[in-house]
Amino acid sequence: MNKGIIYIFISIVISLTFLYVCLLNSQSVDLNLGLVKILLPLSIVLIGAFSVGFLAMFIYKQKSKLVQKSSQKQLEWKAQDAKLMATIASDKEKLLEAKIATLETALKAALKKNEAGK
């Protein structure tokens, strides 16, 4: 069975259980917010706490996705940098080989001129 389906099923069961508990607890309770006391049904307090927890988990998951994308991008950049460095090193080798070939040709030509001049 797919993990996503299992997580959705578990989430639905937990949510329905939570709603059932909220419906059973309809009596009013005092909610102390520091300076203010509010009389609210317990179900509203529970739903509010559930919503705050849901929002916190949603923000955490979004942040985790951003961190994961960022680290993946950095790995891609490092791979591109390594490939670029390898290309640069290869190009330097080719340039040096071309210079050596040019110098060898010039040396041979100078030696031929020197031998012909003697």
C-alpha positions as CSV (number, residue, x, y, z in Angstrom):
1,M,0.0,0.0,0.0
2,N,1.2,3.5,-0.8
3,K,2.6,5.5,2.2
4,G,0.7,8.6,1.0
5,I,-2.6,6.7,1.2
6,I,-1.8,5.4,4.7
7,Y,-0.9,9.0,5.9
8,I,-4.2,10.4,4.5
9,F,-6.2,7.6,6.1
10,I,-4.5,8.1,9.5
11,S,-5.1,11.9,9.1
12,I,-8.8,11.4,8.4
13,V,-9.2,9.0,11.3
14,I,-7.5,11.5,13.7
15,S,-9.5,14.4,12.4
16,L,-12.8,12.6,12.7
17,T,-11.9,11.5,16.3
18,F,-11.0,15.0,17.1
19,L,-14.3,16.4,15.8
20,Y,-16.2,13.7,17.7
21,V,-14.5,14.8,21.0
22,C,-15.3,18.4,20.1
23,L,-18.9,17.6,19.7
24,L,-19.0,15.8,23.0
25,N,-17.5,18.8,24.9
26,S,-19.8,21.7,24.3
27,Q,-19.7,23.1,27.8
28,S,-18.2,26.6,28.3
29,V,-14.9,27.2,29.8
30,D,-13.0,30.4,30.8
31,L,-10.1,31.2,28.5
32,N,-7.5,33.4,30.2
33,L,-5.5,35.4,27.7
34,G,-3.5,37.4,30.2
35,L,-5.4,40.6,30.6
36,V,-8.7,39.3,29.2
37,K,-10.9,36.4,30.3
38,I,-13.3,35.0,27.7
39,L,-16.0,32.4,28.2
40,L,-16.0,30.1,25.1
41,P,-17.3,26.6,24.4
42,L,-14.6,24.0,24.9
43,S,-15.1,22.7,21.3
44,I,-14.1,26.2,20.0
45,V,-11.0,26.2,22.2
46,L,-10.0,22.7,21.0
47,I,-10.6,23.6,17.3
48,G,-8.5,26.7,17.8
49,A,-5.6,24.7,19.3
50,F,-5.9,22.1,16.5
51,S,-5.8,24.9,13.9
52,V,-2.7,26.5,15.5
53,G,-1.0,23.1,15.5
54,F,-1.9,22.4,11.9
55,L,-0.6,25.9,10.9
56,A,2.6,25.3,12.7
57,M,3.2,21.9,11.0
58,F,2.3,23.4,7.6
59,I,4.9,26.2,8.0
60,Y,7.5,23.6,9.2
61,K,6.8,21.4,6.2
62,Q,7.1,24.4,3.8
63,K,10.4,25.4,5.4
64,S,11.7,21.8,5.1
65,K,10.9,21.8,1.4
66,L,12.7,25.1,0.9
67,V,15.8,23.8,2.7
68,Q,15.7,20.6,0.7
69,K,15.4,22.4,-2.6
70,S,18.2,24.8,-1.6
71,S,20.6,21.9,-0.7
72,Q,19.7,20.1,-3.9
73,K,20.5,23.3,-5.9
74,Q,23.9,23.6,-4.1
75,L,24.7,20.0,-5.0
76,E,23.8,20.8,-8.6
77,W,26.0,23.9,-8.6
78,K,28.9,22.0,-7.1
79,A,28.6,19.3,-9.8
80,Q,28.6,22.1,-12.5
81,D,31.6,23.7,-10.8
82,A,33.5,20.4,-10.8
83,K,32.6,19.9,-14.5
84,L,33.7,23.4,-15.3
85,M,37.0,23.0,-13.5
86,A,37.7,19.8,-15.4
87,T,37.0,21.5,-18.7
88,I,39.3,24.5,-17.7
89,A,42.1,22.1,-16.8
90,S,41.6,20.2,-20.0
91,D,41.7,23.4,-22.0
92,K,44.8,24.5,-20.2
93,E,46.5,21.2,-21.1
94,K,45.5,21.6,-24.8
95,L,46.8,25.2,-24.8
96,L,50.1,24.1,-23.3
97,E,50.4,21.2,-25.8
98,A,49.7,23.6,-28.7
99,K,52.4,26.0,-27.4
100,I,54.9,23.2,-27.1
101,A,54.1,22.0,-30.6
102,T,54.6,25.6,-31.9
103,L,57.9,25.9,-30.0
104,E,59.1,22.6,-31.3
105,T,58.2,23.6,-34.9
106,A,60.0,27.0,-34.4
107,L,63.0,25.2,-32.9
108,K,63.2,22.7,-35.8
109,A,62.9,25.6,-38.3
110,A,65.7,27.6,-36.4
111,L,67.9,24.5,-36.4
112,K,67.4,23.9,-40.1
113,K,68.3,27.6,-40.8
114,N,71.3,27.3,-38.6
115,E,72.5,24.2,-40.3
116,A,71.8,25.7,-43.7
117,G,73.8,28.8,-42.8
118,K,77.0,26.9,-41.8
